[in-house]
Amino acid sequence: MPANGASLASTSLAMYVKDLRLELRTRYAVNAILMFGITTLAVVSFSLGQSGLPPDLLSALFWIVVFFSAVSGLAHSFIREEEAQTALALKLSADPTSVYVGKLLFNLSLLSLMTLIITPIFFIFTDAPTDNLGVFILLVVFGVLGLCGATTLVAAIVAKAAVKGALFAVISFPLLIILLMVLVAASEKTLAGQGLGAISQEVQVLVAYPIIMVTASLMLFKFVWQE
């Protein structure tokens, strides 16, 4: 078990690098996430034609795509450990905190890559206004942090279940409903041309949400992981 902060950081980094190398080799989670997101946006764009959507529907569409894209791939790092039967070795050799931090960093990288690709495609396909693009990107950053903070622990729980994908979505949605509602509301105001001052209350929630979720997950993960 890690004896200090330095060893905890090195073990977490090793966990992150291991998952990253495996993902670069198989590209399962990346392909699942990007395929869902790009396909959904393309279908919506072709259906709309030149009509476009109002800000409330645009914001809802974006975060629906992000949520279901995340659900399709964020649990894979834990599922892979169970399928490859390496979870027991990790439990014996690594501290639970370092496992959680490594998996969290991997999920953050995965979802950040997805939003980096999906966001410009969203604006191109839907012809969404780009007047407040900087504020919208800030909301995306908060959204990625919140999604990963809430779902990494859930991924560890569902990895042992028989119906992993469906269970991951069912358990994650109640945890994320507040986050998604705030993100949709803030994104709607941003796409409608309102500045950062108009979403100050939403930003406070978006800052607090990942802090609370990550803190709670760090406290609970060892019980979930060692079960």
N, C-alpha and C positions, 0 to 999 in steps of 0.2 A: 504494500500500500504506500502511496506517496507520503513522504515524511514532512515535506514542506511545500511552499508555494512554487519553488523552482521545479521540483520533481513532478508536481501536479501539472504544471504548464507543459513540461516536456512530454509527459504521458498523454495529455490531451492532444498535443500537437501530433504525436505519433499515431494516435487513433484517427485524427482527421486526415493525415497523409495516407494512412492505409485505406480508408474509405474512398478517398479521392482517386487513388491509383486503381482500385477495383472498379470504380464508376467509369473512369477513362477507358478501362479495358472492355467493359460490357456496354456502357452507355444506356443501361436499361431505364433508370429514373429520368435521365435527361431527355431521352427520346419520348418517354411517356408524357412528361410534362409539356414539352414543346409541341408534340403532336396534338394534344388536346387543345392547348391554347391557340395555336395558329389555325387549326381546323375550325374551331368555334368562331373566331374572328372573321375568317374567310367566308364562312356560311352566312353570318349575319351581314357582312358587307355586300355580298351578292344579292341577298334578299332585300336589302334596303335600296340598292341602286343609288339614285341621286337624291333620295328623300332626306336622309339624315335622321338624327334622333335629338330630342331635347336633352339638356344637361342631366336631369334626374335619371333618365333611362341610360344615358351614356355611362354615368358613374356606376349604376347598378350592374350594367353589362361588364364593365371592366373588372369589378371585384368578384363577380360571379365566375368569370373566366379564371382569375387568379386563384380563387378558393378551390375550384374543382381541379385545376392544374396541380395545385399543391397537394391535394388529397390523392391524386393519382401517382405521386412519386415520393413524397416526403417520408413515408413509412419504410421505404425499401432498405435503408441501411440497417435497421433492426431486423427486418424480415430476412435479409441476406444472412445475418449471423445465425438465425434459427435454422434456415434451410441448409446452410453449410456446416451446421453443428459446431460452430466456433464460439457460441455464446457461453458455454460452460468454461472454456479456456479463458475467456475474458473475465468471467466472474472470479476465477481463481488467481489471475495474474494482474488485474488492473483494479484500481480504486473506482467505485461507482461514480464518484464525482468527475473523474477524468474521462470516463466513458460517456457520461452525459454531455460534458463540455465539448468533447471531440465530435459527437454526433450532432450537437447543436451547431457547431461551426460548419460541419458538412452541409446540413440542411440550409443554413444561411447562404452558403456559397451556391447551392443548387437553385434556391428560389431567387437569389439575386441575379443569377445568369438568366433565368427564365424571364424575370421582369425586364431585364436589360434588352431582351429580344422582343418580348411581347409589347412593351409600352410604345415604342415607335411604330410598330405594326398596327396597334390600336388606333393611333392618331391618323395614320395613313388610310386605313381601311374605313374608318367611321367618319373621317373629315371633322374630328373634334377640334374645337378652338384651342389654340396654343398660346393665348395671351398670358396665362399664368402657369406656364410650363414648369418653371422652377418650383413653385409651390406644390404643383401636382407631383413632381418627382420627390419632394420632401414627404408627401403623404405616402408615396409608394415605399419609401425607406421605412417609415413607421409601420406600414402594413406588413412588410417582409419580417421585421423584427417581431411584431406581435404574432404573426402566423407561426413562425418557427418557435417562438417562446412557448406558445400554447400547445403545439402539436408534437413536439419532440418526445415529451413524456407519454402522450397518448400512443405514439408509434411503438414505444417499448411495451406498452400494455397489450396492444392488438397483435404484436408480432407472434405471440403464442397462441392466438386464436385460429380456428379453422377457416372462418370467412374473414380474412384480414382486411381486404379493400372496403367492403361494405361496412364493417364494424368501425374502421378508422373514420369514415365520413360521419357515421351516426354519433360517435362519441365526440368528435371534434366540433361539430356544428354548434351544440349548446355552449361550448366554451368560447366559440368565436363569434357568436351572434351579436354580442355587444360591440366587439371590435369592428365587425363588418358594417353594422348600422352606422357607427361613427365615421368610418371610412367613406361610406356611400354619401352620407350627409355632407362631410367636408369636401369630398370630390365634386359633388353637385354644385356647391357654392363656388368652388375654384373654377370649374368649367363654365359657370355663369358669369365669370368676370370679376368676382369678389376677391379681395386680397387676403393676405395672411391675418390681418386684424379681425376679419369676419369669422375666422375659424379658430380663434384663440382657445375657446372652451374645448373644442374637439381635439386640438393639439395637446392640451393638458391630459386628456384621457389617453391619447395615443402614446404619450411619453410614459405615463404611469403603468399602462397595461403590460408591456413586455417586462418591465421591472418586477411587477407583482408575479407574473407567470413564471419567469425564470427563477425567482427566489423560491416560490412554492415548489417548483419542479426540482430544484436542487435539494430541498428538504425531503421530498417524497421519493425521489428516484431510487435511492438505495433500497427502499422497501419493495418497490416494483421490480427492480433488476434482480434482486436476490431471492425473489419468490420462487 
